[in-house]
């Protein structure tokens, strides 16, 4: 197995933040190992630039921008990043730029598509600088994407009332949802944006893609705040079986579910927030909360 000699994972944007950092309804993570650097999702605005500066992260040094899916709260900084730094390569699903809505009972439709400028910039980005695919894709020998995730678990769904149209006639299965895997000396690290495909489906896909079974950490949004008890129970059972050293729930997981995760899984659960960093190397693993 090719692993990264050392990797640092920094939460650039989340719904919560450490003192001195900004928060918003959005998600972004910076991943680096030596000169190999990647931005996974791009928050809901340019607020992540403040957090990057505080953490000593130079966003212009990114080799890649990877989008977990096309919702506005993961793509807010896309246009500015690519306009300022057109050398950055992009990895995304072909359906990420589609129009989409959430429609909650008793409320009108909310457009949750990526900003139109982001969609335009992505479409205009040079073809040799972007990979638009449903397939798993390896960016470096130690890091890659899940590709489109098969929806096989009977209890897992997208986590919300999502539609392709403002009238709510065409369900949005969020087929563009993808995750990242990192092969570390201590096992796989799995990063999710919102995990609309479901955590069990996501982890099983990544185990299939990588051929690895040891899960060291799961980091990201899990979109379980509206999940019913049977799904939460199934997710807990799976997590106990995987037995990660770290579970860092972020963004859309749901405060109610984070409480349950902490009660059931204990010390390994560390709620995510802007400014948090995880360093993993053969010699040491250190979480800066």
Beta strands, then each sheet from edge to edge (+ up, - down):
strand 1: 6-13
strand 2: 28-33
strand 3: 36-40
strand 4: 64-66
strand 5: 89-92
strand 6: 101-102
strand 7: 110-111
strand 8: 130-132
strand 9: 137-140
strand 10: 143-145
strand 11: 162-163
strand 12: 179-184
strand 13: 187-192
strand 14: 215-221
strand 15: 246-250
strand 16: 277-281
strand 17: 285-288
sheet 1: 8+ 5+ 4+ 3+ 2- 1+ 16- 17+
sheet 2: 7+ 6- 11+
sheet 3: 9+ 10- 12+ 13- 14- 15-
end
